[in-house]
Each structure stands twice: as C-alpha cells, then as structure tokens.
Amino acid sequence: MQEVIGASTAKPMPSTLMSGWISRTELAHQLGVSEDTLRRWDAARSGPPCIRAGRKIYYRCSALLDWLEEQETSAPRRKRAGGRR
C-alpha cells in the first residue's frame, strides 16, 4: 500500500503565474483614469506601487487595496459662513 506523503499539507497552486497582479491598462480601466495618469503618478511616486517586467507594468492587487485605503480621507469640516451680528 502506497502512502501519499504531504498530500494534506500541500499548498494550493495559483491558477496562473500572474494571478494577484493587474496590468496598467486594466488598472486604468478599473479606476476610471488614463494610463498617462498612472504614468504621472508613478513618476511623482504618488501612485500605487508597481513592478516592471520588461516593458510591461504590473500592480499587486493587495498593494492596490492598501494604497486605496491610504488615499481615503475624511471630508474637511466646512467653516460656518459668518455674517453680521
């Protein structure tokens, strides 16, 4: 009788190598901005972190969620309109 070693502790393999990553084109579409905007954000280092694979740019989905949460700000309180008393 053969015993399968490590079958219960094996990690599930991702369906593809790039699962969990999104391209610049796809991210621009998801955010509703242009790819040029993402390029400007990258140059200014104000956008989400990315990696370069040759000429392709990819963003890690988990890092995008973290970056989006960092962008969340509460609305500033408006000063009451002062008038004559």
N, C-alpha and C positions, 0 to 999 in steps of 0.2 A: 504494500500500500504506500503510495507516494503522498508526501505531505507538502502542501504549498506553504513555503516559508515567506512570511511578510505580507501575505495577501490582505490581512486585516489592517495592517499599518501602512499600506501603500498610499501615497498621496495621489489624489486625482490629477491627471494631466490636463492642462488647459486645452481647449478645443483647437486653438491655433496659437502660433507663436506670438502674434500681436494682440491677443485678447487682453483687454485692460488698457489699451492705447487707442488714441484717436488722432487722425491726421489734421493738419492745419485747415484744410478745406472743409472737413466735416465739423470741426470746432467753430469755424467762422459761420457756417450754416446754423449750427445749434444756438450760438449766441446772438445771431442776427447782426453780425458785423462783417466787414470785408476782411479779406486776407491781408490787405495792406494795413488795416488797423492792427491786426495781430503782429505784423512785422514791426510796426512802430512801437507797439507795447514791448516787444522783445528787445528792440534797440534801446529803449528807455529803461529796460529792466523793471517795468511796472506790470507786465502781464504775467500769465501763468508760466511756471517753469516748463521748459521743453527740452527735447534732445534732438540731435541731428544724426540722421543715418544717411550719409552721402548728401544728396540734395533734398532729401525728404525731412520734414519736421513732424515730430510726434509729441503728443502730450499724454501723460499718465492720467487716467480718469480719476484716480483717488487724489492726486495732486491738484487736479482741476477743482474738485469739490472743496478741498481745503482753501484754495485760492479764492473761490467764490464766497466762502464763508468769511474770509478776511475782508472782502470788499463790502460786506454788509455793514451798513452804518445806520444809526438811528437818525431820524429826521431832526434837524436842528430846531430848537424852540424859536418860534417867531416872537419878536418883541411886540408888545401891545402897541397899537397905534396911539400915540399920545395926542391929546388935544388940549384945548384951552380949558382951564378950570375956572 
